[in-house]
Amino acid sequence: MADKNIVKAKKAERRRRRVRGKVIGSLTRPRLTVTKSLQNVFAQLVDDENHTTLVSAASNSKDLKAELKDDMTKTDVAKMVGKRIAALAKEKGIETVVFDRNRNLFHGRIKAVADGAKAAGLKI
């Protein structure tokens, strides 16, 4: 019998490839990709045509850590990351993006990043 972690990793990779097959970012409408670890959330805007990262934000960055409070949940922090990425995108002149949830469900912290970006004026 196969190791449980290997099976989980293969399933996750299959989900990631399925999502990425449908979501393609361009310079006018980049891909907002969200990744999470146990403690942090990372978001970046990617131009797939030129293979470049336009803007990035993370919950462990120095400028965002200064704004965090001790009583905030991980979901609240993810919403702040969404607002930060939207503000940085506005500075670059980006109004609309396509959302790439990677292998994760659109739920919890992943959804919070999208909601924060929408609240800050980014069209998804």
The first five atom37 places (N, CA, C, CB, O) and aatype in JSON, in Angstrom:
{
  "aatype": [12, 0, 3, 11, 2, 9, 19, 11, 0, 11, 11, 0, 6, 1, 1, 1, 1, 1, 19, 1, 7, 11, 19, 9, 7, 15, 10, 16, 1, 14, 1, 10, 16, 19, 16, 11, 15, 10, 5, 2, 19, 13, 0, 5, 10, 19, 3, 3, 6, 2, 8, 16, 16, 10, 19, 15, 0, 0, 15, 2, 15, 11, 3, 10, 11, 0, 6, 10, 11, 3, 3, 12, 16, 11, 16, 3, 19, 0, 11, 12, 19, 7, 11, 1, 9, 0, 0, 10, 0, 11, 6, 11, 7, 9, 6, 16, 19, 19, 13, 3, 1, 2, 1, 2, 10, 13, 8, 7, 1, 9, 11, 0, 19, 0, 3, 7, 0, 11, 0, 0, 7, 10, 11, 9],
  "atom_mask": [
    [1, 1, 1, 1, 1],
    [1, 1, 1, 1, 1],
    [1, 1, 1, 1, 1],
    [1, 1, 1, 1, 1],
    [1, 1, 1, 1, 1],
    [1, 1, 1, 1, 1],
    [1, 1, 1, 1, 1],
    [1, 1, 1, 1, 1],
    [1, 1, 1, 1, 1],
    [1, 1, 1, 1, 1],
    [1, 1, 1, 1, 1],
    [1, 1, 1, 1, 1],
    [1, 1, 1, 1, 1],
    [1, 1, 1, 1, 1],
    [1, 1, 1, 1, 1],
    [1, 1, 1, 1, 1],
    [1, 1, 1, 1, 1],
    [1, 1, 1, 1, 1],
    [1, 1, 1, 1, 1],
    [1, 1, 1, 1, 1],
    [1, 1, 1, 0, 1],
    [1, 1, 1, 1, 1],
    [1, 1, 1, 1, 1],
    [1, 1, 1, 1, 1],
    [1, 1, 1, 0, 1],
    [1, 1, 1, 1, 1],
    [1, 1, 1, 1, 1],
    [1, 1, 1, 1, 1],
    [1, 1, 1, 1, 1],
    [1, 1, 1, 1, 1],
    [1, 1, 1, 1, 1],
    [1, 1, 1, 1, 1],
    [1, 1, 1, 1, 1],
    [1, 1, 1, 1, 1],
    [1, 1, 1, 1, 1],
    [1, 1, 1, 1, 1],
    [1, 1, 1, 1, 1],
    [1, 1, 1, 1, 1],
    [1, 1, 1, 1, 1],
    [1, 1, 1, 1, 1],
    [1, 1, 1, 1, 1],
    [1, 1, 1, 1, 1],
    [1, 1, 1, 1, 1],
    [1, 1, 1, 1, 1],
    [1, 1, 1, 1, 1],
    [1, 1, 1, 1, 1],
    [1, 1, 1, 1, 1],
    [1, 1, 1, 1, 1],
    [1, 1, 1, 1, 1],
    [1, 1, 1, 1, 1],
    [1, 1, 1, 1, 1],
    [1, 1, 1, 1, 1],
    [1, 1, 1, 1, 1],
    [1, 1, 1, 1, 1],
    [1, 1, 1, 1, 1],
    [1, 1, 1, 1, 1],
    [1, 1, 1, 1, 1],
    [1, 1, 1, 1, 1],
    [1, 1, 1, 1, 1],
    [1, 1, 1, 1, 1],
    [1, 1, 1, 1, 1],
    [1, 1, 1, 1, 1],
    [1, 1, 1, 1, 1],
    [1, 1, 1, 1, 1],
    [1, 1, 1, 1, 1],
    [1, 1, 1, 1, 1],
    [1, 1, 1, 1, 1],
    [1, 1, 1, 1, 1],
    [1, 1, 1, 1, 1],
    [1, 1, 1, 1, 1],
    [1, 1, 1, 1, 1],
    [1, 1, 1, 1, 1],
    [1, 1, 1, 1, 1],
    [1, 1, 1, 1, 1],
    [1, 1, 1, 1, 1],
    [1, 1, 1, 1, 1],
    [1, 1, 1, 1, 1],
    [1, 1, 1, 1, 1],
    [1, 1, 1, 1, 1],
    [1, 1, 1, 1, 1],
    [1, 1, 1, 1, 1],
    [1, 1, 1, 0, 1],
    [1, 1, 1, 1, 1],
    [1, 1, 1, 1, 1],
    [1, 1, 1, 1, 1],
    [1, 1, 1, 1, 1],
    [1, 1, 1, 1, 1],
    [1, 1, 1, 1, 1],
    [1, 1, 1, 1, 1],
    [1, 1, 1, 1, 1],
    [1, 1, 1, 1, 1],
    [1, 1, 1, 1, 1],
    [1, 1, 1, 0, 1],
    [1, 1, 1, 1, 1],
    [1, 1, 1, 1, 1],
    [1, 1, 1, 1, 1],
    [1, 1, 1, 1, 1],
    [1, 1, 1, 1, 1],
    [1, 1, 1, 1, 1],
    [1, 1, 1, 1, 1],
    [1, 1, 1, 1, 1],
    [1, 1, 1, 1, 1],
    [1, 1, 1, 1, 1],
    [1, 1, 1, 1, 1],
    [1, 1, 1, 1, 1],
    [1, 1, 1, 1, 1],
    [1, 1, 1, 1, 1],
    [1, 1, 1, 0, 1],
    [1, 1, 1, 1, 1],
    [1, 1, 1, 1, 1],
    [1, 1, 1, 1, 1],
    [1, 1, 1, 1, 1],
    [1, 1, 1, 1, 1],
    [1, 1, 1, 1, 1],
    [1, 1, 1, 1, 1],
    [1, 1, 1, 0, 1],
    [1, 1, 1, 1, 1],
    [1, 1, 1, 1, 1],
    [1, 1, 1, 1, 1],
    [1, 1, 1, 1, 1],
    [1, 1, 1, 0, 1],
    [1, 1, 1, 1, 1],
    [1, 1, 1, 1, 1],
    [1, 1, 1, 1, 1]
  ],
  "atom_positions": [
    [[0.84, -1.18, 0.0], [0.0, 0.0, 0.0], [0.88, 1.25, 0.0], [-0.95, 0.0, 1.22], [1.93, 1.28, 0.65]],
    [[0.46, 2.25, -0.73], [1.24, 3.48, -0.86], [1.17, 4.31, 0.43], [0.74, 4.31, -2.05], [0.2, 4.24, 1.18]],
    [[2.2, 5.07, 0.65], [2.25, 5.95, 1.81], [1.15, 7.01, 1.69], [3.65, 6.62, 1.94], [0.93, 7.56, 0.61]],
    [[0.47, 7.29, 2.79], [-0.65, 8.23, 2.79], [-0.23, 9.63, 2.35], [-1.27, 8.29, 4.17], [-0.96, 10.3, 1.63]],
    [[0.96, 10.07, 2.77], [1.42, 11.4, 2.41], [1.74, 11.51, 0.93], [2.64, 11.77, 3.23], [1.54, 12.57, 0.33]],
    [[2.23, 10.45, 0.34], [2.51, 10.47, -1.1], [1.21, 10.56, -1.88], [3.3, 9.21, -1.52], [1.13, 11.29, -2.87]],
    [[0.21, 9.84, -1.45], [-1.1, 9.88, -2.1], [-1.71, 11.27, -1.99], [-2.05, 8.84, -1.49], [-2.25, 11.8, -2.96]],
    [[-1.61, 11.88, -0.8], [-2.15, 13.23, -0.6], [-1.43, 14.23, -1.48], [-2.02, 13.65, 0.87], [-2.06, 15.11, -2.07]],
    [[-0.12, 14.12, -1.59], [0.66, 15.04, -2.41], [0.3, 14.88, -3.89], [2.15, 14.8, -2.21], [0.21, 15.88, -4.61]],
    [[0.1, 13.67, -4.34], [-0.28, 13.45, -5.74], [-1.65, 14.03, -6.04], [-0.27, 11.97, -6.07], [-1.86, 14.62, -7.1]],
    [[-2.59, 13.87, -5.11], [-3.92, 14.43, -5.3], [-3.86, 15.97, -5.33], [-4.88, 13.96, -4.18], [-4.53, 16.61, -6.14]],
    [[-3.05, 16.54, -4.44], [-2.91, 18.0, -4.39], [-2.29, 18.53, -5.67], [-2.06, 18.42, -3.18], [-2.72, 19.56, -6.19]],
    [[-1.3, 17.83, -6.19], [-0.66, 18.25, -7.44], [-1.64, 18.15, -8.6], [0.58, 17.39, -7.73], [-1.63, 19.0, -9.49]],
    [[-2.48, 17.13, -8.6], [-3.49, 16.99, -9.64], [-4.49, 18.14, -9.6], [-4.23, 15.64, -9.49], [-4.88, 18.67, -10.64]],
    [[-4.91, 18.54, -8.38], [-5.83, 19.68, -8.24], [-5.17, 20.97, -8.7], [-6.29, 19.83, -6.78], [-5.79, 21.79, -9.37]],
    [[-3.89, 21.14, -8.35], [-3.17, 22.37, -8.74], [-3.07, 22.47, -10.26], [-1.76, 22.4, -8.11], [-3.28, 23.54, -10.82]],
    [[-2.74, 21.38, -10.92], [-2.63, 21.38, -12.38], [-3.98, 21.64, -13.05], [-2.05, 20.06, -12.87], [-4.05, 22.31, -14.07]],
    [[-5.04, 21.11, -12.47], [-6.37, 21.32, -13.02], [-6.76, 22.8, -12.95], [-7.41, 20.46, -12.27], [-7.31, 23.36, -13.9]],
    [[-6.46, 23.43, -11.81], [-6.77, 24.86, -11.65], [-5.91, 25.69, -12.6], [-6.54, 25.3, -10.19], [-6.42, 26.59, -13.27]],
    [[-4.61, 25.4, -12.65], [-3.7, 26.19, -13.48], [-3.95, 26.0, -14.97], [-2.27, 25.82, -13.16], [-3.57, 26.85, -15.77]],
    [[-4.58, 24.9, -15.36], [-4.91, 24.71, -16.76], [-6.0, 25.64, -17.23], [0.0, 0.0, 0.0], [-6.13, 25.9, -18.43]],
    [[-6.79, 26.14, -16.3], [-7.92, 27.01, -16.65], [-7.64, 28.49, -16.39], [-9.14, 26.59, -15.88], [-8.32, 29.35, -16.94]],
    [[-6.65, 28.79, -15.55], [-6.38, 30.17, -15.13], [-5.05, 30.63, -15.72], [-6.37, 30.29, -13.58], [-4.0, 30.07, -15.4]],
    [[-5.11, 31.64, -16.57], [-3.9, 32.18, -17.2], [-3.91, 33.69, -17.01], [-3.82, 31.8, -18.73], [-4.91, 34.35, -17.29]],
    [[-2.8, 34.23, -16.53], [-2.7, 35.67, -16.31], [-1.95, 36.36, -17.43], [0.0, 0.0, 0.0], [-1.08, 35.76, -18.07]],
    [[-2.29, 37.62, -17.66], [-1.61, 38.43, -18.66], [-1.18, 39.74, -18.0], [-2.54, 38.7, -19.9], [-1.42, 39.95, -16.81]],
    [[-0.55, 40.6, -18.77], [-0.1, 41.87, -18.21], [-1.28, 42.76, -17.84], [0.82, 42.6, -19.2], [-1.24, 43.47, -16.84]],
    [[-2.35, 42.73, -18.65], [-3.52, 43.55, -18.37], [-4.41, 42.93, -17.29], [-4.32, 43.75, -19.62], [-5.09, 43.65, -16.56]],
    [[-4.4, 41.6, -17.21], [-5.2, 40.9, -16.19], [-4.35, 39.77, -15.59], [-6.54, 40.34, -16.8], [-4.47, 38.62, -16.0]],
    [[-3.49, 40.11, -14.62], [-2.57, 39.11, -14.07], [-3.29, 38.1, -13.18], [-1.47, 39.8, -13.28], [-4.45, 38.27, -12.81]],
    [[-2.57, 37.05, -12.86], [-3.09, 35.97, -12.02], [-2.73, 36.25, -10.57], [-2.52, 34.58, -12.47], [-1.56, 36.43, -10.24]],
    [[-3.74, 36.3, -9.71], [-3.54, 36.47, -8.28], [-3.45, 35.08, -7.68], [-4.68, 37.32, -7.61], [-4.47, 34.41, -7.51]],
    [[-2.25, 34.64, -7.36], [-2.05, 33.31, -6.81], [-1.85, 33.41, -5.3], [-0.84, 32.62, -7.47], [-1.12, 34.26, -4.8]],
    [[-2.52, 32.52, -4.59], [-2.5, 32.53, -3.13], [-1.96, 31.19, -2.64], [-3.91, 32.81, -2.54], [-2.4, 30.13, -3.09]],
    [[-1.01, 31.25, -1.73], [-0.42, 30.07, -1.11], [-0.48, 30.26, 0.39], [1.03, 29.84, -1.6], [-0.34, 31.37, 0.89]],
    [[-0.68, 29.17, 1.09], [-0.71, 29.27, 2.55], [0.17, 28.19, 3.16], [-2.15, 29.15, 3.08], [0.32, 27.09, 2.62]],
    [[0.75, 28.54, 4.3], [1.46, 27.56, 5.11], [0.68, 27.45, 6.42], [2.98, 27.97, 5.36], [-0.43, 27.98, 6.52]],
    [[1.23, 26.79, 7.39], [0.51, 26.66, 8.66], [0.35, 28.01, 9.36], [1.22, 25.67, 9.57], [-0.65, 28.24, 10.04]],
    [[1.32, 28.89, 9.21], [1.29, 30.16, 9.92], [1.06, 31.38, 9.03], [2.55, 30.34, 10.67], [0.52, 32.38, 9.5]],
    [[1.45, 31.33, 7.76], [1.48, 32.51, 6.91], [0.66, 32.32, 5.64], [2.9, 32.87, 6.55], [0.32, 31.2, 5.25]],
    [[0.35, 33.46, 5.02], [-0.35, 33.49, 3.75], [0.47, 34.35, 2.8], [-1.82, 34.05, 3.9], [0.96, 35.41, 3.18]],
    [[0.62, 33.88, 1.57], [1.41, 34.59, 0.56], [0.54, 34.82, -0.66], [2.69, 33.79, 0.19], [-0.2, 33.93, -1.08]],
    [[0.62, 36.02, -1.24], [-0.14, 36.33, -2.44], [0.78, 37.07, -3.4], [-1.42, 37.18, -2.11], [1.61, 37.88, -2.98]],
    [[0.62, 36.79, -4.69], [1.4, 37.51, -5.68], [0.63, 37.61, -6.98], [2.76, 36.84, -5.91], [-0.18, 36.74, -7.31]],
    [[0.9, 38.68, -7.71], [0.32, 38.87, -9.03], [1.36, 38.46, -10.06], [-0.13, 40.35, -9.25], [2.49, 38.97, -10.05]],
    [[0.99, 37.54, -10.95], [1.93, 36.95, -11.89], [1.45, 37.21, -13.32], [2.1, 35.43, -11.64], [0.28, 37.01, -13.64]],
    [[2.37, 37.66, -14.17], [2.13, 37.79, -15.6], [2.68, 36.52, -16.25], [2.8, 39.08, -16.19], [3.89, 36.35, -16.34]],
    [[1.79, 35.64, -16.7], [2.21, 34.36, -17.25], [2.81, 34.49, -18.65], [1.05, 33.4, -17.29], [3.57, 33.62, -19.07]],
    [[2.49, 35.54, -19.37], [3.05, 35.72, -20.71], [4.54, 36.04, -20.65], [2.3, 36.83, -21.45], [5.32, 35.51, -21.44]],
    [[4.93, 36.89, -19.7], [6.33, 37.28, -19.57], [7.04, 36.52, -18.44], [6.43, 38.76, -19.32], [8.24, 36.71, -18.23]],
    [[6.31, 35.68, -17.72], [6.87, 34.89, -16.62], [7.5, 35.77, -15.56], [7.9, 33.89, -17.16], [8.64, 35.54, -15.14]],
    [[6.76, 36.79, -15.12], [7.28, 37.7, -14.1], [6.26, 37.88, -12.99], [7.64, 39.05, -14.72], [5.05, 37.78, -13.2]],
    [[6.78, 38.15, -11.8], [5.93, 38.51, -10.67], [5.85, 40.02, -10.63], [6.49, 37.93, -9.31], [6.88, 40.7, -10.56]],
    [[4.64, 40.56, -10.67], [4.45, 42.0, -10.71], [4.44, 42.59, -9.31], [3.15, 42.34, -11.43], [5.09, 43.61, -9.06]],
    [[3.71, 41.96, -8.4], [3.54, 42.47, -7.04], [3.41, 41.27, -6.11], [2.29, 43.42, -6.93], [2.85, 40.24, -6.5]],
    [[3.92, 41.39, -4.89], [3.73, 40.31, -3.92], [3.48, 40.89, -2.53], [4.95, 39.38, -3.9], [3.92, 41.99, -2.21]],
    [[2.77, 40.11, -1.73], [2.51, 40.47, -0.33], [2.47, 39.19, 0.48], [1.17, 41.28, -0.19], [2.06, 38.14, -0.02]],
    [[2.89, 39.28, 1.73], [2.9, 38.11, 2.59], [2.61, 38.54, 4.03], [4.26, 37.37, 2.51], [2.87, 39.68, 4.42]],
    [[2.08, 37.61, 4.79], [1.75, 37.92, 6.18], [2.99, 38.01, 7.05], [0.8, 36.86, 6.74], [2.92, 38.54, 8.16]],
    [[4.12, 37.52, 6.59], [5.34, 37.61, 7.38], [6.27, 38.72, 6.91], [6.07, 36.29, 7.35], [7.43, 38.77, 7.33]],
    [[5.8, 39.61, 6.06], [6.63, 40.73, 5.62], [6.71, 41.78, 6.72], [6.07, 41.35, 4.31], [5.81, 41.89, 7.56]],
    [[7.77, 42.55, 6.72], [8.02, 43.5, 7.79], [6.95, 44.59, 7.86], [9.39, 44.14, 7.61], [6.51, 44.95, 8.95]],
    [[6.53, 45.12, 6.71], [5.55, 46.21, 6.73], [4.18, 45.74, 7.2], [5.44, 46.82, 5.35], [3.45, 46.52, 7.82]],
    [[3.82, 44.5, 6.92], [2.52, 44.0, 7.36], [2.56, 43.54, 8.82], [2.07, 42.84, 6.47], [1.55, 43.65, 9.52]],
    [[3.69, 43.04, 9.27], [3.81, 42.61, 10.66], [3.62, 43.77, 11.63], [5.17, 41.96, 10.9], [3.13, 43.58, 12.74]],
    [[4.0, 44.97, 11.2], [3.86, 46.14, 12.07], [2.38, 46.46, 12.32], [4.56, 47.35, 11.45], [2.04, 47.04, 13.35]],
    [[1.51, 46.09, 11.38], [0.08, 46.4, 11.51], [-0.7, 45.31, 12.22], [-0.51, 46.64, 10.15], [-1.85, 45.53, 12.61]],
    [[-0.11, 44.13, 12.4], [-0.83, 43.02, 13.01], [-0.99, 43.21, 14.51], [-0.1, 41.71, 12.73], [-0.13, 43.78, 15.18]],
    [[-2.12, 42.72, 15.01], [-2.39, 42.76, 16.44], [-2.35, 41.34, 16.99], [-3.75, 43.44, 16.73], [-2.5, 40.38, 16.24]],
    [[-2.14, 41.22, 18.28], [-2.01, 39.9, 18.89], [-3.31, 39.09, 18.87], [-1.53, 40.05, 20.33], [-3.27, 37.87, 18.82]],
    [[-4.45, 39.77, 18.91], [-5.72, 39.05, 18.98], [-6.31, 38.71, 17.61], [-6.71, 39.87, 19.76], [-7.45, 38.25, 17.53]],
    [[-5.56, 38.94, 16.54], [-6.06, 38.66, 15.19], [-5.95, 37.17, 14.88], [-5.28, 39.49, 14.13], [-4.99, 36.51, 15.26]],
    [[-6.97, 36.66, 14.19], [-6.94, 35.28, 13.76], [-6.18, 35.19, 12.43], [-8.37, 34.7, 13.62], [-5.88, 36.21, 11.82]],
    [[-5.89, 33.96, 11.99], [-5.2, 33.77, 10.72], [-6.06, 34.26, 9.56], [-4.83, 32.31, 10.52], [-5.54, 34.73, 8.55]],
    [[-7.38, 34.14, 9.69], [-8.29, 34.61, 8.65], [-8.26, 36.13, 8.56], [-9.71, 34.13, 8.93], [-8.28, 36.68, 7.46]],
    [[-8.2, 36.82, 9.69], [-8.08, 38.27, 9.7], [-6.78, 38.72, 9.04], [-8.17, 38.82, 11.13], [-6.76, 39.69, 8.29]],
    [[-5.71, 38.01, 9.32], [-4.41, 38.33, 8.73], [-4.47, 38.12, 7.22], [-3.29, 37.46, 9.35], [-3.92, 38.92, 6.46]],
    [[-5.13, 37.05, 6.78], [-5.26, 36.78, 5.35], [-6.05, 37.88, 4.65], [-5.94, 35.42, 5.12], [-5.74, 38.26, 3.52]],
    [[-7.06, 38.4, 5.32], [-7.84, 39.51, 4.74], [-6.96, 40.75, 4.58], [-9.08, 39.83, 5.63], [-7.09, 41.49, 3.6]],
    [[-6.08, 40.99, 5.55], [-5.15, 42.12, 5.45], [-4.17, 41.93, 4.29], [-4.37, 42.29, 6.76], [-3.82, 42.9, 3.61]],
    [[-3.74, 40.69, 4.06], [-2.85, 40.41, 2.93], [-3.58, 40.72, 1.62], [-2.37, 38.91, 2.96], [-2.99, 41.27, 0.69]],
    [[-4.86, 40.37, 1.54], [-5.66, 40.68, 0.36], [-5.78, 42.18, 0.12], [0.0, 0.0, 0.0], [-5.68, 42.65, -1.01]],
    [[-5.99, 42.93, 1.2], [-6.07, 44.39, 1.06], [-4.73, 44.97, 0.64], [-6.52, 45.02, 2.38], [-4.69, 45.9, -0.16]],
    [[-3.63, 44.42, 1.17], [-2.3, 44.92, 0.82], [-1.98, 44.66, -0.65], [-1.25, 44.26, 1.72], [-1.44, 45.53, -1.33]],
    [[-2.3, 43.44, -1.13], [-2.01, 43.11, -2.53], [-2.84, 43.98, -3.46], [-2.28, 41.62, -2.8], [-2.39, 44.35, -4.54]],
    [[-4.07, 44.3, -3.05], [-4.92, 45.17, -3.86], [-4.36, 46.59, -3.91], [-6.35, 45.18, -3.32], [-4.39, 47.23, -4.96]],
    [[-3.87, 47.07, -2.79], [-3.29, 48.42, -2.76], [-2.04, 48.49, -3.63], [-2.95, 48.82, -1.31], [-1.85, 49.47, -4.36]],
    [[-1.2, 47.47, -3.56], [0.0, 47.44, -4.39], [-0.35, 47.32, -5.88], [0.91, 46.28, -3.98], [0.33, 47.89, -6.73]],
    [[-1.4, 46.58, -6.17], [-1.84, 46.44, -7.56], [-2.38, 47.77, -8.09], [-2.92, 45.35, -7.68], [-2.13, 48.12, -9.25]],
    [[-3.1, 48.49, -7.27], [-3.62, 49.81, -7.67], [-2.48, 50.77, -8.0], [-4.51, 50.41, -6.56], [-2.58, 51.56, -8.94]],
    [[-1.39, 50.7, -7.22], [-0.23, 51.55, -7.49], [0.38, 51.24, -8.85], [0.82, 51.38, -6.4], [0.89, 52.13, -9.52]],
    [[0.33, 49.97, -9.25], [0.87, 49.55, -10.55], [-0.13, 49.77, -11.68], [1.27, 48.08, -10.5], [0.21, 49.55, -12.85]],
    [[-1.34, 50.19, -11.36], [-2.35, 50.44, -12.38], [-3.14, 49.2, -12.78], [0.0, 0.0, 0.0], [-3.72, 49.16, -13.86]],
    [[-3.17, 48.2, -11.92], [-3.9, 46.96, -12.21], [-5.26, 47.02, -11.53], [-3.09, 45.7, -11.72], [-5.35, 47.26, -10.33]],
    [[-6.31, 46.82, -12.31], [-7.67, 46.89, -11.78], [-8.33, 45.53, -11.65], [-8.51, 47.77, -12.67], [-9.06, 45.29, -10.69]],
    [[-8.08, 44.62, -12.61], [-8.73, 43.31, -12.59], [-7.67, 42.2, -12.6], [-9.68, 43.16, -13.81], [-6.59, 42.35, -13.17]],
    [[-8.01, 41.09, -11.96], [-7.13, 39.93, -11.89], [-7.96, 38.66, -12.05], [-6.33, 39.91, -10.55], [-9.18, 38.68, -11.92]],
    [[-7.27, 37.57, -12.32], [-7.9, 36.25, -12.25], [-7.36, 35.56, -11.01], [-7.61, 35.39, -13.55], [-6.18, 35.68, -10.69]],
    [[-8.22, 34.85, -10.3], [-7.86, 34.28, -9.0], [-7.4, 32.83, -9.17], [-9.04, 34.35, -8.03], [-8.09, 32.01, -9.77]],
    [[-6.22, 32.54, -8.63], [-5.66, 31.2, -8.66], [-5.57, 30.69, -7.23], [-4.26, 31.18, -9.36], [-4.73, 31.17, -6.45]],
    [[-6.42, 29.75, -6.87], [-6.45, 29.23, -5.51], [-5.47, 28.1, -5.3], [-7.84, 28.75, -5.17], [-5.4, 27.53, -4.21]],
    [[-4.69, 27.76, -6.35], [-3.75, 26.65, -6.32], [-4.49, 25.37, -6.02], [-2.65, 26.88, -5.29], [-5.49, 25.08, -6.68]],
    [[-4.08, 24.6, -5.07], [-4.71, 23.31, -4.79], [-5.72, 23.4, -3.66], [-3.65, 22.27, -4.46], [-6.3, 22.38, -3.28]],
    [[-5.94, 24.58, -3.12], [-6.78, 24.76, -1.94], [-8.22, 25.02, -2.32], [-6.25, 25.9, -1.09], [-8.51, 25.53, -3.41]],
    [[-9.12, 24.68, -1.43], [-10.52, 25.01, -1.61], [-10.71, 26.51, -1.44], [-11.4, 24.22, -0.63], [-9.95, 27.16, -0.72]],
    [[-11.73, 27.06, -2.09], [-12.05, 28.47, -1.94], [-12.84, 28.63, -0.64], [-12.85, 29.03, -3.17], [-14.06, 28.77, -0.65]],
    [[-12.1, 28.59, 0.47], [-12.72, 28.57, 1.78], [-11.69, 29.05, 2.8], [-13.24, 27.14, 2.14], [-10.49, 28.87, 2.58]],
    [[-12.12, 29.64, 3.87], [-11.22, 30.01, 4.96], [-10.27, 31.13, 4.58], [0.0, 0.0, 0.0], [-10.7, 32.2, 4.13]],
    [[-8.98, 30.89, 4.76], [-7.97, 31.92, 4.52], [-7.85, 32.28, 3.05], [-6.63, 31.47, 5.05], [-7.56, 33.43, 2.72]],
    [[-8.06, 31.31, 2.15], [-7.99, 31.58, 0.72], [-9.12, 32.53, 0.33], [-8.07, 30.27, -0.1], [-8.91, 33.49, -0.42]],
    [[-10.3, 32.27, 0.83], [-11.46, 33.14, 0.56], [-11.25, 34.51, 1.2], [-12.76, 32.49, 1.09], [-11.66, 35.52, 0.63]],
    [[-10.62, 34.56, 2.37], [-10.38, 35.82, 3.05], [-9.45, 36.73, 2.25], [-9.79, 35.57, 4.43], [-9.65, 37.94, 2.22]],
    [[-8.46, 36.16, 1.59], [-7.57, 36.96, 0.73], [-8.38, 37.55, -0.42], [-6.39, 36.09, 0.18], [-8.22, 38.73, -0.74]],
    [[-9.24, 36.75, -1.04], [-10.07, 37.24, -2.14], [-11.03, 38.32, -1.66], [-10.85, 36.09, -2.78], [-11.21, 39.33, -2.34]],
    [[-11.64, 38.13, -0.5], [-12.56, 39.12, 0.04], [-11.85, 40.43, 0.38], [-13.26, 38.58, 1.28], [-12.38, 41.51, 0.14]],
    [[-10.65, 40.32, 0.94], [-9.88, 41.52, 1.25], [-9.48, 42.29, -0.01], [0.0, 0.0, 0.0], [-9.51, 43.52, -0.03]],
    [[-9.12, 41.56, -1.06], [-8.76, 42.21, -2.32], [-9.98, 42.88, -2.95], [-8.14, 41.2, -3.3], [-9.88, 43.99, -3.48]],
    [[-11.13, 42.22, -2.88], [-12.36, 42.8, -3.41], [-12.76, 44.05, -2.62], [-13.5, 41.77, -3.39], [-13.19, 45.04, -3.19]],
    [[-12.61, 43.97, -1.29], [-12.98, 45.11, -0.45], [-12.1, 46.32, -0.73], [-12.89, 44.72, 1.02], [-12.53, 47.46, -0.58]],
    [[-10.86, 46.08, -1.14], [-9.94, 47.18, -1.43], [-10.08, 47.67, -2.87], [-8.5, 46.74, -1.17], [-9.35, 48.58, -3.27]],
    [[-10.99, 47.1, -3.64], [-11.29, 47.62, -4.97], [-10.74, 46.84, -6.14], [0.0, 0.0, 0.0], [-10.82, 47.31, -7.27]],
    [[-10.2, 45.68, -5.91], [-9.68, 44.85, -6.99], [-10.81, 43.98, -7.54], [-8.49, 43.98, -6.5], [-11.56, 43.38, -6.77]],
    [[-10.92, 43.91, -8.85], [-11.98, 43.11, -9.48], [-11.44, 41.72, -9.78], [-12.5, 43.79, -10.77], [-10.42, 41.57, -10.45]],
    [[-12.13, 40.72, -9.26], [-11.72, 39.33, -9.45], [-12.75, 38.64, -10.33], [-11.56, 38.59, -8.09], [-12.61, 37.45, -10.62]]
  ]
}
